[in-house]
Amino acid sequence: MTPQPSATSLPPRWWEHGRTPRERSADKPLWADFAEHAITTLLPERPPVGDWRAAFAGVFRSLVDAASRDAVPDDLPGADVDALRQGFAANLDQHLLNLSVRTLVLELHRARKAGTLQGETPEERFSDFVRSQSTPAGLIRLFGEYPVLARLLAQACLYAAEAHAETLARFSADAALLPCSVVDGALGTLVEVAGGFGDSHACGRSVKLLRFSSGAKVIYKPRPLVLHERFTDVVEQLNKRLPGLELRTADALPRDGYGWLRFVEHRPCADLGDVDRFYRRQGILLALLHALDATDVHYENVIACGDQPVLIDIETLFQPSPPVPPEGDPAAAMLARSVQRTLLLPQLFAGEHGAVDISGLAGRGGKLPTDRVDWADAGTDRMRLVRVPGELAGSNNLPRLDGRDVAPAEHSAALLAGFRLGYDAISSGREELTELLRRCAEDPIRVLIRPTNFYSRLLDETTHPDLLRDAADRDRAFDLLEEDSVREEKLLRLVPHERDDLWAGDVPMFTSNPGSTSLLDSRGDSVEGVVDRPSLDTVLAKVADMDPLDQRDQEWLITATLAISTAADGHHSNGETAETAVPNQAPDAERLLVTACGIADQIVANAFSDEHRSNWLGIELVDDRYWTVLPMGAGLGEGYCGVALFLAQLAELTGIARYRDLAAYAISPLPGLFATLRADRELAATAGCGGLLGLGGVAYTIARLSTLVGLPAGDLIEQAVDLMPEATAETPSGFTTGLAGGVASMRSVYVQTGLETALARADRYATQLLERERPAEKSFARGSAGIDWVLRAHERPGEEPPGKADDRAESTGGWCDGLAGDALGTAAHLPDPEHARDLDRTIRRLTDRAPLKDLSLCHGESGVLDVLCVLAENGHTGAAAAARRRTGHLLAAIDQRGARCGTPGAVPSPGLLSGLAGIGYGLLRLGFGDRVPSALLLRPDRPHPAATVFPPVNRV
């Protein structure tokens, strides 16, 4: 039984449960002595304060006052001691509040329930709680029940005081040197040492901002600045190779184990020329950071100072490369070592509350994707925890002109030009650079193991009062470190060191040297077997391998990420029409085939391959909302199955082996994927049954490739059909992601393979689809038009045909949610005369429009042409004539402007729905319609002899 505290003292060994089982010994910890001494120190009562934060912080003012005396010596020369102590106390107040607020609110709730609070109003009862809790008896009760909280609070005070005193001692030793190196002019009196400029490491140490009475500011870093000096040397060499560059670094005064940095002021640009120069320099800086394997160059680590992007944190150069798993994805491996790794380029981090960009080129502000803790009815006895979306305040990383931040996408040409200059300068001067880099072999670097927000969240959530009664409970919460290490077992070696740092209230930190594979924890203890190769070797090999092909890949990534950064959320088409492209030749089949081969060669050139597989990077819409660059997944619509289908179809028409071989190589991961899905049926359910963005499309691809390139797919197609998930209430109804696509894909698989289980699955999905109400949305991809078409093709028409075609899609002509999809939905209800007239009107409206600038299958011109071909194949003469006419315009547009994709900024991407594969496949449809079925509609090609049910042909 745990001894209970009395009203005047804590019980003997009260602190025992504040230590983890592995820490428990006969020795009394320092934090326990500090807590006891602070409790017994009588302080004069302070008047009540109105702000609840200050009120709660006042509960622990005896601890804070004790720490303040140790943090700032009485005789500190050149400093305002009273101001420094006040500033230290304010920072520590906030820290202790964060550690204790959940427990205090729980105790407030218990006191309210017990009826022990005095006061007529909720606010008065809150104040009464604070008064009683702030007494020695109140703290004794609190620490007696929550010894882990006592540990965290006392430990935080001890570490903060020690780190602060260390900072001031170092300032006193170096004060005379600062004006000569990192400050212009005299310092004056030191009036503030501000925190909040970085995470806490190594027992409460963090970056500080020193302010002086003269207005001068200096940054203190409790880490060596040797690497900062090396980086400055590299930048100076680059400046010599590129006259007029004058790329700036922050002035530094390195000392033994720490250093001082000039405070870089954010300054606006004078004109557009300044902004252009800023982004040109930013592009050069990106090339350099990429070459040096830098990471974590986020929005807080870059300051826009006029036309200069100044990097203020250079501790994450020479980051060890992430391990490449056996039989991994070569496209994923490329992305992991690309310019994207620097975090300087825009990239979204998504969560339940949306997505936010925290990169070095991120804009200001926005909602964080995860929630944060907040307090409802704060300052009353009904105060309670709530969770709300977090806010990102933004920083000073973007150039400002006329009071407005100027986004990088507005000056993408300057950034790309700078990257090219930097890349060329590095690759042409690699010998000189290599010599400089070898000097870094013994310099300390920080190695990032897990995301900082993972550690921060863990520290915050483990201040729950249920974990503060016994340290063993809180220690078990840190088992999440082991769970997070399952993906890479070598990380398990770091877990004991991470636990120690977390118990110290710090974000765990590991360091190394570029020439070593050893890691050091925050106490200097070595950890072996985590890093496989010295990061210096990796960087030198990377610099040696820089060539035009790699430069092309990096520039594509830059172009794609900049385009994505300004793209509107969600799947959409702007319906923008092209200037009329005058056909210069008749659209004969041979010319269509040659053009398709040109697109295929571009896809082949952009593939990333290893001994196991090939894959591509693509621009993909995640959750139908956020565009991002990703290694292609398996899906037909935006994955490698769609690319493989186009290449296989082209190989069947041309006999060219490289297309056939790459198609087969691209889908080689499918057996492994299917094994994963069999072991985790919930994951298969998440993938869904959809025709283009689900497992239905994957099964369709296997069936098609079995006939196109002789893929021995018998067992594989059976596995694919078996993995098709059962429908639930959450399963969408639509074509791309839901039941309608499941019907179409399984029906097609049956026709091509004779597999009865596929037909049974199609019947089951169709029955479930008929039992549902039609969605209000009328689009083909997600709404009623696609459902009507599929049910008619499956000879299961709905009982309630939709109303007449409306003017909903006047602004778009595409297949997914425009007039072309409407036409198919209307055709599903023929031969009804009224719908026949509607179809004719819809086709006239569609063909009267100018061709779309977007050439993609999904919401571009190729999709319009595919629909016209389908209707022409079913007997509509007007559609046939329109298809012939618009084919000529399509070819002329490709000749004049290239194969313009349906991605943000029309950046080339390999996918079937919005990318190059779809445009190429569409060309094959136009030239060889009798041999190339519509992939958009998941139509089969040659029927299997065992198949006895075929899709009907509706004469329109």
Stockholm file with secondary structure:
# STOCKHOLM 1.0

chainA/1-956         MTPQPSATSLPPRWWEHGRTPRERSADKPLWADFAEHAITTLLPERPPVGDWRAAFAGVFRSLVDAASRDAVPDDLPGADVDALRQGFAANLDQHLLNLSVRTLVLELHRARKAGTLQGETPEERFSDFVRSQSTPAGLIRLFGEYPVLARLLAQACLYAAEAHAETLARFSADAALLPCSVVDGALGTLVEVAGGFGDSHACGRSVKLLRFSSGAKVIYKPRPLVLHERFTDVVEQLNKRLPGLELRTADALPRDGYGWLRFVEHRPCADLGDVDRFYRRQGILLALLHALDATDVHYENVIACGDQPVLIDIETLFQPSPPVPPEGDPAAAMLARSVQRTLLLPQLFAGEHGAVDISGLAGRGGKLPTDRVDWADAGTDRMRLVRVPGELAGSNNLPRLDGRDVAPAEHSAALLAGFRLGYDAISSGREELTELLRRCAEDPIRVLIRPTNFYSRLLDETTHPDLLRDAADRDRAFDLLEEDSVREEKLLRLVPHERDDLWAGDVPMFTSNPGSTSLLDSRGDSVEGVVDRPSLDTVLAKVADMDPLDQRDQEWLITATLAISTAADGHHSNGETAETAVPNQAPDAERLLVTACGIADQIVANAFSDEHRSNWLGIELVDDRYWTVLPMGAGLGEGYCGVALFLAQLAELTGIARYRDLAAYAISPLPGLFATLRADRELAATAGCGGLLGLGGVAYTIARLSTLVGLPAGDLIEQAVDLMPEATAETPSGFTTGLAGGVASMRSVYVQTGLETALARADRYATQLLERERPAEKSFARGSAGIDWVLRAHERPGEEPPGKADDRAESTGGWCDGLAGDALGTAAHLPDPEHARDLDRTIRRLTDRAPLKDLSLCHGESGVLDVLCVLAENGHTGAAAAARRRTGHLLAAIDQRGARCGTPGAVPSPGLLSGLAGIGYGLLRLGFGDRVPSALLLRPDRPHPAATVFPPVNRV
#=GR chainA/1-956 SS CCCCCCSSCCCTTGGGGGSCTTTCCSSCCHHHHHHHHHHHCCCCCCCCCSSHHHHHHHTTHHHHHHHHHHHSCTTCTTBCHHHHHHHHHHHHHHHHHHHHHHHHHHHHHHHHHHTCCCCSSHHHHHHHHHHHHTSHHHHHHHHHHCHHHHHHHHHHHHHHHHHHHHHHHHHHHHTTTGGGTTCSSCCCCEEEEECCSSCCBTTTBCCEEEEETTSCEEEEESSCCHHHHHHHHHHHHHHHHSTTCCCCCCCEEECSSCEEEECCCCBCCSSHHHHHHHHHHHHHHHHHHHHTTCCCCBGGGEEEETTEEEECCCTTCSCCCCCCCTTCCHHHHHHHTSGGGGSCSCCEEEETTEEEECBTTCCSCCEEEEEEEEEETTTSTTCEEEEEEEECCCCSCSCEETTEECCGGGGHHHHHHHHHHHHHHHHHTHHHHHHHHHTTTTSCEEECCSCHHHHHHHHHHTTSGGGSSCHHHHHHHTTHHHHHTTTCGGGGGGHHHHHHHHHTTCCCCEEECTTCCCEECTTSCEECSSCCSCHHHHHHHHHHHCCHHHHHHHHHHHHHHHHHHTCCSSSCCCCCBCCCCCCSSCCCHHHHHHHHHHHHHHHHHTCEECSSCEECEEEEEETTTEEEEEECCSCTTTSHHHHHHHHHHHHHHHCCHHHHHHHHHHTTTHHHHHHHHHHCHHHHHHHCSCSSSSHHHHHHHHHHHHHHSCCCCHHHHHHHHHHCCCCCTTSCCSTTTSHHHHHHHHHHHHHHHCCHHHHHHHHHHHHHHHTSCCCSCCCTTTSHHHHHHHHHHTTCCCSSCCCCCCSTTTTCCCTTTSHHHHHHHHHTTTTCHHHHHHHHHHHHHHHHSCCBSCCCTTTSHHHHHHHHHHHHHTTCHHHHHHHHHHHHHHHHHHHHHCCCCSSGGGCCCCCTTTSHHHHHHHHHHHHCTTTSCCTTTTCCSSCCTTCCCCCCCCCC
#=GC SS_cons         CCCCCCSSCCCTTGGGGGSCTTTCCSSCCHHHHHHHHHHHCCCCCCCCCSSHHHHHHHTTHHHHHHHHHHHSCTTCTTBCHHHHHHHHHHHHHHHHHHHHHHHHHHHHHHHHHHTCCCCSSHHHHHHHHHHHHTSHHHHHHHHHHCHHHHHHHHHHHHHHHHHHHHHHHHHHHHTTTGGGTTCSSCCCCEEEEECCSSCCBTTTBCCEEEEETTSCEEEEESSCCHHHHHHHHHHHHHHHHSTTCCCCCCCEEECSSCEEEECCCCBCCSSHHHHHHHHHHHHHHHHHHHHTTCCCCBGGGEEEETTEEEECCCTTCSCCCCCCCTTCCHHHHHHHTSGGGGSCSCCEEEETTEEEECBTTCCSCCEEEEEEEEEETTTSTTCEEEEEEEECCCCSCSCEETTEECCGGGGHHHHHHHHHHHHHHHHHTHHHHHHHHHTTTTSCEEECCSCHHHHHHHHHHTTSGGGSSCHHHHHHHTTHHHHHTTTCGGGGGGHHHHHHHHHTTCCCCEEECTTCCCEECTTSCEECSSCCSCHHHHHHHHHHHCCHHHHHHHHHHHHHHHHHHTCCSSSCCCCCBCCCCCCSSCCCHHHHHHHHHHHHHHHHHTCEECSSCEECEEEEEETTTEEEEEECCSCTTTSHHHHHHHHHHHHHHHCCHHHHHHHHHHTTTHHHHHHHHHHCHHHHHHHCSCSSSSHHHHHHHHHHHHHHSCCCCHHHHHHHHHHCCCCCTTSCCSTTTSHHHHHHHHHHHHHHHCCHHHHHHHHHHHHHHHTSCCCSCCCTTTSHHHHHHHHHHTTCCCSSCCCCCCSTTTTCCCTTTSHHHHHHHHHTTTTCHHHHHHHHHHHHHHHHSCCBSCCCTTTSHHHHHHHHHHHHHTTCHHHHHHHHHHHHHHHHHHHHHCCCCSSGGGCCCCCTTTSHHHHHHHHHHHHCTTTSCCTTTTCCSSCCTTCCCCCCCCCC
//
